[in-house]
Amino acid sequence: MTTYVITHKQFNYPLPTGYRPILVGAVKNANPDHYLADNEGDNISIKNPSFCELTGLYWMWKHTTDETVGLAHYRRYFSKYPSRGKMYLATLLKGQVRPVAEAELAALLNTYDWIVAEPEAGGLGTVKEQFAANHNLVDLDVTRQVIQELSPEVLPAFDEIMGRHVTSFYNMFYTSREELVAYCEWLFKVLFEVERRTDISSYSAYQQRLYGFLAERLLNVWLVYRHAKVKYLAEYQTDQLNRHYALDRFKRKLRSAD
């Protein structure tokens, strides 16, 4: 069992047992700590500016054999808490939160197919409207067309997710090897075809991260299509979560519940 921690640079956050850093964009980024690298063997490392953490995911798919596998980020991890409210309360009481232990993740897979981030809104309106407000809607339309052509059986799940108001972000997960392979076979088939049909050369550096943004939505689509048993966990950002931040967020949640 391994959780691969996506990074584009050296970092010093202490990782629990079972967590391994993987350098993405390694075809261009220096690797002073000799992390695993996404430019070894069959890889798409050169696509990192537009595929983001997915170049690491592709490498995990092609080069690992772990029976259970996860993806986290160098400054973003799953906590052991099922909701952000409980995570913020724990931070207030304990002062810090640590990444969920591999043994706890593995135990959850005895009941669930996938562990992903607690759903949240990425803005106002539906998931489709949120995407349109933050990115280029035409790219989402192209994605729908590609799914309709390549895997029409998934289209109802796509439309369902687009009509929701919250979704799981960050491309973070923990699952079995079997589930990972099935997902990656579908995901990269879709994304490579979307890439072939889209021109992002005039986009800002941020908007050129298109395929990473699309994948955040497509993971949710896949889970609905597969009728997966999903466990949600609150994720946290290491350079953000502290008692002051937790108190502010906890108060906001209490006010929103009124």
Sequence and secondary structure as in RCSB ss.txt:
>XXXX:A:sequence
MTTYVITHKQFNYPLPTGYRPILVGAVKNANPDHYLADNEGDNISIKNPSFCELTGLYWMWKHTTDETVGLAHYR
RYFSKYPSRGKMYLATLLKGQVRPVAEAELAALLNTYDWIVAEPEAGGLGTVKEQFAANHNLVDLDVTRQVIQEL
SPEVLPAFDEIMGRHVTSFYNMFYTSREELVAYCEWLFKVLFEVERRTDISSYSAYQQRLYGFLAERLLNVWLVY
RHAKVKYLAEYQTDQLNRHYALDRFKRKLRSAD
>XXXX:A:secstr
 EEEEEESS       TTEEEEESSTTTS  TT  EETTSSS  GGGHHHHTTHHHHHHHHHH   SEEEEEETT
EEE S SSHHHHHHHHHHHS      HHHHHHHTTT SEEEE  B SSSS HHHHHHHHS HHHHHHHHHHHHHH
 GGGHHHHHHHHH S B  TT EEEEHHHHHHHHHHHHHHHHHHHHH   TTS TTGGGHHHHHHHHHHHHHHHH
TT  EEEE EEETTT SHHHHHHHHHHHHHHH 
